[in-house]
Amino acid sequence: MTTKQAVDRGLKIRAQLKALNKELEAIEAHLEQAALKGEQIPLEDEDLEGRQFLARGSEKIIPVVLTSDLLVKSFADQSATHKAILEITGERILAFFRPVKTFKTLIDAPKKFRSEAVGTFGQKTGTAFIDACKVRDKHGVPKSDTKIHWDRARDKGAA
């Protein structure tokens, strides 16, 4: 396959996927409403909480699982959620949650982050700092993203 063929086919597939995803969203919304109104039965997995509706097609049956309410996995210190839980549990909160101190970047744009690092620490220390901040795989190799910008496609005549 040539690059030209790959681009043409990729654009065609993206358009088809967009249309299919829109159609699938409508189908899933319909199935969710059918599940809420239809007969619900217990889940097959006894370790999970919730119920299920069996949506019957011509050849297949699709389980539509209605799970129990979601539980928080984390919350900010002194937030309304923290205060509500703490009021009920007291120190026993530590049996369910552990306080964690994390660092979050203040500069989301990588180019600006790198520029600020060199500006703050100088070239040598800034470069070492940037290297220490890189996300790495299990072998220590820095990770990077490759993105194909299908949405930015333009006509060949356009500059």
Rosetta constraint file for C-alpha pairs under 8 A:
AtomPair CA 1 CA 5 HARMONIC 6.07 0.50
AtomPair CA 1 CA 6 HARMONIC 6.43 0.50
AtomPair CA 2 CA 6 HARMONIC 6.12 0.50
AtomPair CA 3 CA 7 HARMONIC 6.12 0.50
AtomPair CA 4 CA 8 HARMONIC 6.20 0.50
AtomPair CA 5 CA 9 HARMONIC 5.95 0.50
AtomPair CA 6 CA 10 HARMONIC 5.79 0.50
AtomPair CA 7 CA 11 HARMONIC 6.13 0.50
AtomPair CA 8 CA 12 HARMONIC 6.33 0.50
AtomPair CA 9 CA 13 HARMONIC 6.14 0.50
AtomPair CA 10 CA 14 HARMONIC 6.11 0.50
AtomPair CA 10 CA 150 HARMONIC 7.97 0.50
AtomPair CA 11 CA 15 HARMONIC 6.31 0.50
AtomPair CA 11 CA 150 HARMONIC 6.79 0.50
AtomPair CA 12 CA 16 HARMONIC 6.34 0.50
AtomPair CA 13 CA 17 HARMONIC 6.00 0.50
AtomPair CA 14 CA 18 HARMONIC 6.13 0.50
AtomPair CA 14 CA 150 HARMONIC 7.69 0.50
AtomPair CA 15 CA 19 HARMONIC 6.41 0.50
AtomPair CA 16 CA 20 HARMONIC 6.04 0.50
AtomPair CA 17 CA 21 HARMONIC 5.82 0.50
AtomPair CA 18 CA 22 HARMONIC 6.26 0.50
AtomPair CA 19 CA 23 HARMONIC 6.31 0.50
AtomPair CA 20 CA 24 HARMONIC 5.99 0.50
AtomPair CA 21 CA 25 HARMONIC 6.09 0.50
AtomPair CA 22 CA 26 HARMONIC 6.61 0.50
AtomPair CA 23 CA 27 HARMONIC 6.33 0.50
AtomPair CA 24 CA 28 HARMONIC 6.03 0.50
AtomPair CA 25 CA 29 HARMONIC 6.15 0.50
AtomPair CA 26 CA 30 HARMONIC 6.24 0.50
AtomPair CA 27 CA 31 HARMONIC 6.24 0.50
AtomPair CA 28 CA 32 HARMONIC 6.05 0.50
AtomPair CA 29 CA 33 HARMONIC 6.31 0.50
AtomPair CA 30 CA 34 HARMONIC 6.20 0.50
AtomPair CA 31 CA 35 HARMONIC 6.06 0.50
AtomPair CA 31 CA 55 HARMONIC 7.24 0.50
AtomPair CA 31 CA 64 HARMONIC 7.37 0.50
AtomPair CA 32 CA 36 HARMONIC 6.26 0.50
AtomPair CA 32 CA 64 HARMONIC 7.11 0.50
AtomPair CA 33 CA 37 HARMONIC 6.27 0.50
AtomPair CA 34 CA 38 HARMONIC 5.55 0.50
AtomPair CA 34 CA 55 HARMONIC 8.00 0.50
AtomPair CA 35 CA 39 HARMONIC 7.25 0.50
AtomPair CA 35 CA 40 HARMONIC 7.08 0.50
AtomPair CA 35 CA 52 HARMONIC 7.41 0.50
AtomPair CA 35 CA 53 HARMONIC 5.14 0.50
AtomPair CA 35 CA 54 HARMONIC 7.76 0.50
AtomPair CA 35 CA 55 HARMONIC 7.64 0.50
AtomPair CA 35 CA 64 HARMONIC 6.51 0.50
AtomPair CA 35 CA 66 HARMONIC 7.90 0.50
AtomPair CA 36 CA 40 HARMONIC 7.98 0.50
AtomPair CA 38 CA 53 HARMONIC 6.82 0.50
AtomPair CA 39 CA 53 HARMONIC 6.23 0.50
AtomPair CA 40 CA 51 HARMONIC 5.90 0.50
AtomPair CA 40 CA 52 HARMONIC 5.20 0.50
AtomPair CA 40 CA 53 HARMONIC 4.71 0.50
AtomPair CA 40 CA 54 HARMONIC 7.71 0.50
AtomPair CA 41 CA 51 HARMONIC 5.60 0.50
AtomPair CA 41 CA 52 HARMONIC 5.32 0.50
AtomPair CA 41 CA 53 HARMONIC 6.28 0.50
AtomPair CA 42 CA 50 HARMONIC 7.13 0.50
AtomPair CA 42 CA 51 HARMONIC 4.85 0.50
AtomPair CA 42 CA 52 HARMONIC 6.13 0.50
AtomPair CA 43 CA 48 HARMONIC 7.28 0.50
AtomPair CA 43 CA 49 HARMONIC 7.58 0.50
AtomPair CA 43 CA 50 HARMONIC 6.57 0.50
AtomPair CA 43 CA 51 HARMONIC 5.28 0.50
AtomPair CA 43 CA 52 HARMONIC 5.74 0.50
AtomPair CA 43 CA 65 HARMONIC 7.60 0.50
AtomPair CA 48 CA 67 HARMONIC 7.77 0.50
AtomPair CA 49 CA 67 HARMONIC 6.00 0.50
AtomPair CA 49 CA 68 HARMONIC 5.38 0.50
AtomPair CA 50 CA 65 HARMONIC 7.29 0.50
AtomPair CA 50 CA 66 HARMONIC 5.58 0.50
AtomPair CA 50 CA 67 HARMONIC 4.24 0.50
AtomPair CA 50 CA 68 HARMONIC 4.77 0.50
AtomPair CA 51 CA 65 HARMONIC 6.10 0.50
AtomPair CA 51 CA 66 HARMONIC 5.31 0.50
AtomPair CA 51 CA 67 HARMONIC 6.46 0.50
AtomPair CA 52 CA 63 HARMONIC 6.26 0.50
AtomPair CA 52 CA 64 HARMONIC 5.47 0.50
AtomPair CA 52 CA 65 HARMONIC 4.36 0.50
AtomPair CA 52 CA 66 HARMONIC 5.64 0.50
AtomPair CA 53 CA 63 HARMONIC 5.82 0.50
AtomPair CA 53 CA 64 HARMONIC 5.12 0.50
AtomPair CA 53 CA 65 HARMONIC 6.52 0.50
AtomPair CA 53 CA 66 HARMONIC 7.87 0.50
AtomPair CA 54 CA 61 HARMONIC 6.18 0.50
AtomPair CA 54 CA 62 HARMONIC 5.77 0.50
AtomPair CA 54 CA 63 HARMONIC 4.66 0.50
AtomPair CA 54 CA 64 HARMONIC 6.17 0.50
AtomPair CA 55 CA 61 HARMONIC 5.56 0.50
AtomPair CA 55 CA 62 HARMONIC 5.10 0.50
AtomPair CA 55 CA 63 HARMONIC 6.16 0.50
AtomPair CA 55 CA 64 HARMONIC 6.82 0.50
AtomPair CA 56 CA 60 HARMONIC 6.32 0.50
AtomPair CA 56 CA 61 HARMONIC 4.51 0.50
AtomPair CA 56 CA 62 HARMONIC 6.46 0.50
AtomPair CA 57 CA 61 HARMONIC 5.84 0.50
AtomPair CA 57 CA 62 HARMONIC 7.72 0.50
AtomPair CA 74 CA 97 HARMONIC 7.85 0.50
AtomPair CA 75 CA 79 HARMONIC 7.00 0.50
AtomPair CA 75 CA 81 HARMONIC 6.73 0.50
AtomPair CA 75 CA 82 HARMONIC 6.51 0.50
AtomPair CA 76 CA 81 HARMONIC 7.92 0.50
AtomPair CA 76 CA 82 HARMONIC 6.88 0.50
AtomPair CA 77 CA 82 HARMONIC 6.25 0.50
AtomPair CA 78 CA 82 HARMONIC 5.59 0.50
AtomPair CA 78 CA 83 HARMONIC 6.03 0.50
AtomPair CA 79 CA 83 HARMONIC 6.18 0.50
AtomPair CA 80 CA 84 HARMONIC 6.11 0.50
AtomPair CA 81 CA 85 HARMONIC 6.15 0.50
AtomPair CA 82 CA 86 HARMONIC 5.91 0.50
AtomPair CA 83 CA 87 HARMONIC 5.99 0.50
AtomPair CA 84 CA 88 HARMONIC 6.64 0.50
AtomPair CA 85 CA 89 HARMONIC 6.07 0.50
AtomPair CA 85 CA 90 HARMONIC 7.92 0.50
AtomPair CA 85 CA 93 HARMONIC 7.36 0.50
AtomPair CA 86 CA 90 HARMONIC 4.96 0.50
AtomPair CA 86 CA 91 HARMONIC 7.41 0.50
AtomPair CA 86 CA 93 HARMONIC 6.44 0.50
AtomPair CA 89 CA 93 HARMONIC 5.37 0.50
AtomPair CA 92 CA 96 HARMONIC 7.66 0.50
AtomPair CA 93 CA 97 HARMONIC 6.01 0.50
AtomPair CA 94 CA 98 HARMONIC 5.63 0.50
AtomPair CA 107 CA 112 HARMONIC 7.07 0.50
AtomPair CA 107 CA 113 HARMONIC 5.65 0.50
AtomPair CA 108 CA 112 HARMONIC 7.99 0.50
AtomPair CA 108 CA 113 HARMONIC 7.14 0.50
AtomPair CA 109 CA 113 HARMONIC 6.08 0.50
AtomPair CA 110 CA 114 HARMONIC 6.15 0.50
AtomPair CA 111 CA 115 HARMONIC 6.26 0.50
AtomPair CA 112 CA 116 HARMONIC 6.00 0.50
AtomPair CA 113 CA 117 HARMONIC 6.10 0.50
AtomPair CA 114 CA 118 HARMONIC 6.38 0.50
AtomPair CA 114 CA 126 HARMONIC 7.77 0.50
AtomPair CA 114 CA 130 HARMONIC 6.53 0.50
AtomPair CA 115 CA 119 HARMONIC 6.08 0.50
AtomPair CA 116 CA 120 HARMONIC 5.86 0.50
AtomPair CA 117 CA 121 HARMONIC 5.92 0.50
AtomPair CA 117 CA 122 HARMONIC 7.49 0.50
AtomPair CA 117 CA 126 HARMONIC 4.93 0.50
AtomPair CA 117 CA 127 HARMONIC 7.63 0.50
AtomPair CA 117 CA 129 HARMONIC 7.22 0.50
AtomPair CA 117 CA 130 HARMONIC 7.05 0.50
AtomPair CA 118 CA 122 HARMONIC 4.73 0.50
AtomPair CA 118 CA 123 HARMONIC 5.12 0.50
AtomPair CA 118 CA 124 HARMONIC 7.88 0.50
AtomPair CA 118 CA 125 HARMONIC 7.43 0.50
AtomPair CA 118 CA 126 HARMONIC 4.27 0.50
AtomPair CA 118 CA 127 HARMONIC 6.69 0.50
AtomPair CA 119 CA 123 HARMONIC 7.65 0.50
AtomPair CA 119 CA 126 HARMONIC 7.53 0.50
AtomPair CA 120 CA 126 HARMONIC 7.21 0.50
AtomPair CA 121 CA 125 HARMONIC 5.45 0.50
AtomPair CA 121 CA 126 HARMONIC 4.89 0.50
AtomPair CA 122 CA 126 HARMONIC 5.40 0.50
AtomPair CA 123 CA 127 HARMONIC 5.89 0.50
AtomPair CA 124 CA 128 HARMONIC 6.41 0.50
AtomPair CA 125 CA 129 HARMONIC 6.03 0.50
AtomPair CA 126 CA 130 HARMONIC 6.14 0.50
AtomPair CA 127 CA 131 HARMONIC 6.16 0.50
AtomPair CA 128 CA 132 HARMONIC 6.21 0.50
AtomPair CA 129 CA 133 HARMONIC 6.29 0.50
AtomPair CA 130 CA 134 HARMONIC 6.55 0.50
AtomPair CA 134 CA 142 HARMONIC 6.08 0.50
AtomPair CA 134 CA 143 HARMONIC 7.50 0.50
AtomPair CA 135 CA 142 HARMONIC 5.72 0.50
AtomPair CA 135 CA 143 HARMONIC 5.76 0.50
AtomPair CA 136 CA 140 HARMONIC 5.13 0.50
AtomPair CA 136 CA 141 HARMONIC 5.19 0.50
AtomPair CA 136 CA 142 HARMONIC 4.22 0.50
AtomPair CA 136 CA 143 HARMONIC 5.29 0.50
AtomPair CA 137 CA 141 HARMONIC 5.46 0.50
AtomPair CA 137 CA 142 HARMONIC 6.40 0.50
AtomPair CA 137 CA 143 HARMONIC 6.32 0.50
AtomPair CA 149 CA 153 HARMONIC 7.11 0.50
AtomPair CA 154 CA 158 HARMONIC 6.65 0.50
